[in-house]
Amino acid sequence: MASISATVLTQSGSRYLQQLCKHWGHKFDVTFDAERGTVALPQVLTTMVAQPGTLLVTIDAEDPAVLDRMKGVVAEHLDRFAFKEAPLAFDWK
C-alpha cells in the first residue's frame, strides 16, 4: 500500500475536516469528530487529524497512480472550504 501525507498550516483544521467529511458523507463511508476524520473512497482511504495550528492529511491507496490523482482531489476540496485562506499549502511527503 502506498501512502502520502501533508501537514497543512491552518487554525481551522477541525472545521475543514468536518466540512469535507459531511460533504463526502453523502457518497462514501465517513467517520469523524472534531479532531479526526476518515473517508473511504473507492481504492483510497483519506485520514485527517486536526491539531493546534495544523491539519494532517494522509492518503492511503493500493495504486500509486490513484494516490497521485487523489492528492489533487483532496487538496482541491479542502481549498473550497478554506476559501478565505486558500490556497492551502500541501507539502506532500
N, CA, C and O atoms as a DFTB+ gen file, in Angstrom:
372 C
 N C O
     1  1       0.845      -1.185       0.000
     2  2       0.000       0.000       0.000
     3  2       0.883       1.237       0.000
     4  3       1.857       1.316       0.748
     5  1       0.540       2.191      -0.833
     6  2       1.241       3.466      -0.896
     7  2       0.552       4.466       0.017
     8  3      -0.665       4.431       0.201
     9  1       1.349       5.354       0.582
    10  2       0.807       6.350       1.498
    11  2       1.542       7.667       1.297
    12  3       2.736       7.695       1.001
    13  1       0.802       8.754       1.465
    14  2       1.389      10.090       1.376
    15  2       0.682      10.979       2.395
    16  3      -0.511      10.822       2.655
    17  1       1.441      11.917       2.969
    18  2       0.879      12.803       3.994
    19  2       1.308      14.239       3.751
    20  3       2.341      14.509       3.138
    21  1       0.492      15.142       4.246
    22  2       0.822      16.571       4.218
    23  2       0.367      17.200       5.527
    24  3      -0.715      16.904       6.035
    25  1       1.201      18.061       6.052
    26  2       0.825      18.862       7.205
    27  2       0.490      20.257       6.686
    28  3       1.350      20.949       6.141
    29  1      -0.750      20.656       6.860
    30  2      -1.255      21.921       6.325
    31  2      -1.379      22.914       7.476
    32  3      -2.048      22.640       8.472
    33  1      -0.734      24.060       7.332
    34  2      -0.824      25.087       8.368
    35  2      -2.162      25.808       8.255
    36  3      -2.451      26.451       7.246
    37  1      -2.969      25.692       9.299
    38  2      -4.260      26.376       9.363
    39  2      -4.764      26.330      10.802
    40  3      -4.526      25.368      11.532
    41  1      -5.455      27.381      11.186
    42  2      -6.086      27.407      12.511
    43  2      -7.483      26.785      12.463
    44  3      -8.137      26.646      13.497
    45  1      -7.942      26.410      11.263
    46  2      -9.316      25.916      11.086
    47  2      -9.366      24.458      10.645
    48  3     -10.329      24.043      10.000
    49  1      -8.358      23.687      10.977
    50  2      -8.298      22.295      10.543
    51  2      -9.510      21.479      10.948
    52  3     -10.022      20.695      10.149
    53  1      -9.972      21.649      12.166
    54  2     -11.136      20.909      12.637
    55  2     -12.365      21.222      11.792
    56  3     -13.095      20.320      11.381
    57  1     -12.581      22.483      11.544
    58  2     -13.739      22.885      10.746
    59  2     -13.652      22.325       9.332
    60  3     -14.645      21.822       8.807
    61  1     -12.479      22.405       8.710
    62  2     -12.321      21.929       7.332
    63  2     -12.507      20.421       7.233
    64  3     -13.144      19.937       6.298
    65  1     -11.958      19.677       8.184
    66  2     -12.115      18.221       8.107
    67  2     -13.570      17.828       8.299
    68  3     -14.051      16.902       7.646
    69  1     -14.277      18.516       9.182
    70  2     -15.690      18.205       9.383
    71  2     -16.518      18.559       8.145
    72  3     -17.424      17.815       7.773
    73  1     -16.212      19.683       7.513
    74  2     -16.945      20.072       6.307
    75  2     -16.707      19.066       5.182
    76  3     -17.648      18.680       4.487
    77  1     -15.460      18.640       5.000
    78  2     -15.166      17.685       3.945
    79  2     -15.827      16.346       4.222
    80  3     -16.363      15.719       3.309
    81  1     -15.795      15.905       5.464
    82  2     -16.440      14.629       5.805
    83  2     -17.948      14.699       5.586
    84  3     -18.534      13.746       5.073
    85  1     -18.576      15.784       5.956
    86  2     -20.015      15.938       5.713
    87  2     -20.308      15.968       4.219
    88  3     -21.278      15.367       3.759
    89  1     -19.473      16.665       3.468
    90  2     -19.644      16.767       2.014
    91  2     -19.553      15.388       1.360
    92  3     -20.407      15.030       0.549
    93  1     -18.531      14.622       1.707
    94  2     -18.341      13.298       1.103
    95  2     -19.200      12.218       1.762
    96  3     -19.320      11.109       1.242
    97  1     -19.790      12.545       2.898
    98  2     -20.616      11.572       3.606
    99  2     -21.868      11.163       2.855
   100  3     -22.485      10.152       3.187
   101  1     -22.250      11.927       1.854
   102  2     -23.429      11.588       1.052
   103  2     -23.141      10.465       0.064
   104  3     -24.064       9.813      -0.423
   105  1     -21.851      10.237      -0.236
   106  2     -21.485       9.240      -1.240
   107  2     -20.598       8.124      -0.715
   108  3     -20.583       7.029      -1.277
   109  1     -19.853       8.391       0.366
   110  2     -18.824       7.458       0.809
   111  2     -18.978       7.153       2.296
   112  3     -19.707       7.837       3.015
   113  1     -18.275       6.110       2.740
   114  2     -18.264       5.738       4.154
   115  2     -17.347       6.709       4.901
   116  3     -16.146       6.779       4.637
   117  1     -17.935       7.454       5.837
   118  2     -17.224       8.523       6.530
   119  2     -17.442       8.398       8.028
   120  3     -18.546       8.099       8.483
   121  1     -16.376       8.630       8.793
   122  2     -16.493       8.766      10.247
   123  2     -15.688      10.003      10.638
   124  3     -14.618      10.256      10.084
   125  1     -16.205      10.767      11.591
   126  2     -15.464      11.950      12.014
   127  2     -15.970      12.480      13.342
   128  3     -17.101      12.229      13.756
   129  1     -15.090      13.221      13.991
   130  2     -15.434      14.045      15.141
   131  2     -14.645      15.346      14.974
   132  3     -14.157      15.628      13.880
   133  1     -14.516      16.117      16.008
   134  2     -13.864      17.426      15.877
   135  2     -12.364      17.327      15.597
   136  3     -11.781      18.256      15.039
   137  1     -11.729      16.206      15.979
   138  2     -10.282      16.099      15.806
   139  2      -9.834      15.162      14.697
   140  3      -8.704      15.277      14.222
   141  1     -10.686      14.241      14.272
   142  2     -10.240      13.213      13.325
   143  2     -11.372      12.831      12.383
   144  3     -12.530      12.718      12.785
   145  1     -11.008      12.635      11.119
   146  2     -11.992      12.188      10.145
   147  2     -11.373      11.203       9.174
   148  3     -10.203      11.331       8.812
   149  1     -12.157      10.216       8.752
   150  2     -11.717       9.261       7.738
   151  2     -12.795       9.176       6.662
   152  3     -13.992       9.201       6.944
   153  1     -12.326       9.074       5.419
   154  2     -13.215       8.941       4.276
   155  2     -12.721       7.761       3.452
   156  3     -11.585       7.758       2.976
   157  1     -13.580       6.759       3.288
   158  2     -13.246       5.588       2.488
   159  2     -13.802       5.784       1.086
   160  3     -14.963       5.480       0.813
   161  1     -12.953       6.298       0.204
   162  2     -13.294       6.465      -1.205
   163  2     -12.940       5.166      -1.930
   164  3     -12.188       4.357      -1.387
   165  1     -13.460       4.942      -3.139
   166  2     -13.047       3.752      -3.865
   167  2     -11.524       3.730      -4.050
   168  3     -10.952       4.675      -4.593
   169  1     -10.890       2.683      -3.611
   170  2      -9.442       2.457      -3.729
   171  2      -8.593       3.371      -2.862
   172  3      -7.366       3.327      -2.957
   173  1      -9.202       4.199      -2.019
   174  2      -8.441       5.192      -1.249
   175  2      -9.029       5.358       0.147
   176  3     -10.248       5.354       0.321
   177  1      -8.155       5.503       1.137
   178  2      -8.577       5.884       2.485
   179  2      -7.901       7.214       2.805
   180  3      -6.674       7.313       2.789
   181  1      -8.702       8.227       3.094
   182  2      -8.184       9.539       3.461
   183  2      -8.437       9.750       4.942
   184  3      -9.555       9.563       5.421
   185  1      -7.398      10.139       5.667
   186  2      -7.489      10.400       7.099
   187  2      -7.020      11.816       7.363
   188  3      -5.994      12.248       6.836
   189  1      -7.770      12.537       8.178
   190  2      -7.414      13.906       8.547
   191  2      -7.418      14.031      10.064
   192  3      -8.334      13.557      10.737
   193  1      -6.388      14.671      10.588
   194  2      -6.275      14.883      12.029
   195  2      -6.001      16.363      12.275
   196  3      -5.002      16.908      11.807
   197  1      -6.895      16.999      13.009
   198  2      -6.740      18.418      13.344
   199  2      -5.959      18.537      14.641
   200  3      -6.290      17.918      15.652
   201  1      -4.915      19.348      14.579
   202  2      -4.103      19.651      15.746
   203  2      -4.009      21.163      15.838
   204  3      -4.319      21.850      14.866
   205  1      -3.595      21.699      16.965
   206  2      -3.490      23.158      17.062
   207  2      -2.595      23.723      15.954
   208  3      -1.403      23.421      15.894
   209  1      -3.174      24.533      15.094
   210  2      -2.428      25.192      14.040
   211  2      -2.167      24.379      12.786
   212  3      -1.579      24.893      11.834
   213  1      -2.592      23.115      12.761
   214  2      -2.327      22.282      11.583
   215  2      -3.463      21.290      11.324
   216  3      -4.275      20.977      12.194
   217  1      -3.471      20.822      10.093
   218  2      -4.333      19.717       9.695
   219  2      -3.431      18.701       9.009
   220  3      -2.831      19.000       7.977
   221  1      -3.332      17.517       9.571
   222  2      -2.541      16.437       8.982
   223  2      -3.458      15.623       8.085
   224  3      -4.477      15.101       8.537
   225  1      -3.094      15.516       6.814
   226  2      -3.883      14.784       5.830
   227  2      -3.046      13.611       5.336
   228  3      -1.914      13.795       4.889
   229  1      -3.606      12.402       5.416
   230  2      -2.918      11.205       4.939
   231  2      -3.825      10.484       3.957
   232  3      -5.019      10.315       4.203
   233  1      -3.243      10.063       2.844
   234  2      -3.983       9.315       1.830
   235  2      -3.274       7.980       1.633
   236  3      -2.066       7.941       1.402
   237  1      -4.027       6.890       1.723
   238  2      -3.512       5.542       1.502
   239  2      -4.233       4.940       0.303
   240  3      -5.453       5.047       0.180
   241  1      -3.457       4.299      -0.587
   242  2      -4.048       3.664      -1.766
   243  2      -3.182       2.497      -2.203
   244  3      -1.969       2.497      -1.988
   245  1      -3.806       1.507      -2.815
   246  2      -3.066       0.367      -3.353
   247  2      -2.276       0.765      -4.591
   248  3      -1.159       0.288      -4.790
   249  1      -2.837       1.625      -5.420
   250  2      -2.257       2.004      -6.699
   251  2      -1.603       3.386      -6.587
   252  3      -2.296       4.360      -6.292
   253  1      -0.293       3.498      -6.814
   254  2       0.371       4.796      -6.723
   255  2      -0.206       5.846      -7.675
   256  3      -0.186       7.034      -7.354
   257  1      -0.717       5.439      -8.833
   258  2      -1.317       6.401      -9.767
   259  2      -2.594       6.998      -9.173
   260  3      -2.853       8.192      -9.326
   261  1      -3.376       6.180      -8.505
   262  2      -4.595       6.658      -7.845
   263  2      -4.204       7.600      -6.705
   264  3      -4.831       8.642      -6.511
   265  1      -3.189       7.237      -5.969
   266  2      -2.702       8.073      -4.872
   267  2      -2.303       9.451      -5.389
   268  3      -2.665      10.467      -4.795
   269  1      -1.570       9.489      -6.475
   270  2      -1.124      10.760      -7.039
   271  2      -2.312      11.624      -7.470
   272  3      -2.315      12.832      -7.234
   273  1      -3.312      11.019      -8.093
   274  2      -4.502      11.764      -8.526
   275  2      -5.292      12.291      -7.329
   276  3      -5.811      13.407      -7.361
   277  1      -5.378      11.481      -6.278
   278  2      -6.186      11.869      -5.126
   279  2      -5.568      13.008      -4.324
   280  3      -6.287      13.706      -3.609
   281  1      -4.262      13.215      -4.421
   282  2      -3.654      14.373      -3.757
   283  2      -4.339      15.654      -4.236
   284  3      -4.689      16.521      -3.435
   285  1      -4.522      15.756      -5.533
   286  2      -5.168      16.941      -6.093
   287  2      -6.628      17.046      -5.727
   288  3      -7.127      18.138      -5.455
   289  1      -7.321      15.916      -5.716
   290  2      -8.753      15.905      -5.392
   291  2      -8.969      16.372      -3.951
   292  3      -9.822      17.221      -3.691
   293  1      -8.198      15.819      -3.025
   294  2      -8.349      16.183      -1.613
   295  2      -7.974      17.652      -1.407
   296  3      -8.696      18.385      -0.730
   297  1      -6.862      18.083      -1.979
   298  2      -6.434      19.477      -1.818
   299  2      -7.466      20.441      -2.403
   300  3      -7.778      21.465      -1.796
   301  1      -7.987      20.112      -3.572
   302  2      -8.988      20.982      -4.206
   303  2     -10.234      21.112      -3.350
   304  3     -10.768      22.209      -3.183
   305  1     -10.697      19.998      -2.809
   306  2     -11.900      20.052      -1.973
   307  2     -11.650      20.844      -0.686
   308  3     -12.484      21.657      -0.289
   309  1     -10.510      20.610      -0.035
   310  2     -10.227      21.365       1.189
   311  2     -10.078      22.855       0.891
   312  3     -10.500      23.690       1.691
   313  1      -9.488      23.191      -0.244
   314  2      -9.374      24.605      -0.618
   315  2     -10.741      25.262      -0.793
   316  3     -10.895      26.448      -0.503
   317  1     -11.714      24.523      -1.255
   318  2     -13.069      25.082      -1.400
   319  2     -13.626      25.518      -0.054
   320  3     -14.262      26.566       0.057
   321  1     -13.379      24.702       0.972
   322  2     -13.884      25.035       2.300
   323  2     -13.019      26.092       2.977
   324  3     -13.479      26.792       3.880
   325  1     -11.781      26.207       2.546
   326  2     -10.852      27.174       3.128
   327  2     -10.734      28.411       2.245
   328  3      -9.669      29.025       2.177
   329  1     -11.808      28.776       1.577
   330  2     -11.742      29.842       0.580
   331  2     -11.160      31.143       1.130
   332  3     -10.555      31.904       0.375
   333  1     -11.325      31.416       2.418
   334  2     -10.795      32.661       2.975
   335  2      -9.277      32.644       3.085
   336  3      -8.649      33.702       3.095
   337  1      -8.680      31.464       3.167
   338  2      -7.222      31.379       3.274
   339  2      -6.603      30.513       2.173
   340  3      -5.415      30.195       2.227
   341  1      -7.393      30.138       1.194
   342  2      -6.905      29.302       0.096
   343  2      -6.012      30.105      -0.838
   344  3      -6.170      31.321      -0.944
   345  1      -5.102      29.465      -1.498
   346  2      -4.896      28.022      -1.462
   347  2      -4.060      27.618      -0.250
   348  3      -3.093      28.285       0.119
   349  1      -4.464      26.509       0.350
   350  2      -3.696      25.952       1.449
   351  2      -2.409      25.352       0.885
   352  3      -2.369      24.916      -0.265
   353  1      -1.372      25.334       1.696
   354  2      -0.073      24.776       1.270
   355  2       0.011      23.308       1.673
   356  3       0.097      22.982       2.857
   357  1      -0.015      22.434       0.685
   358  2       0.123      20.990       0.916
   359  2       1.546      20.586       0.550
   360  3       1.931      20.633      -0.618
   361  1       2.314      20.193       1.543
   362  2       3.685      19.752       1.329
   363  2       3.679      18.222       1.419
   364  3       4.027      17.649       2.452
   365  1       3.279      17.574       0.325
   366  2       3.098      16.117       0.309
   367  2       4.444      15.412       0.475
   368  3       5.428      15.762      -0.176
   369  1       4.467      14.427       1.346
   370  2       5.674      13.606       1.578
   371  2       5.293      12.159       1.690
   372  3       6.158      11.305       1.884
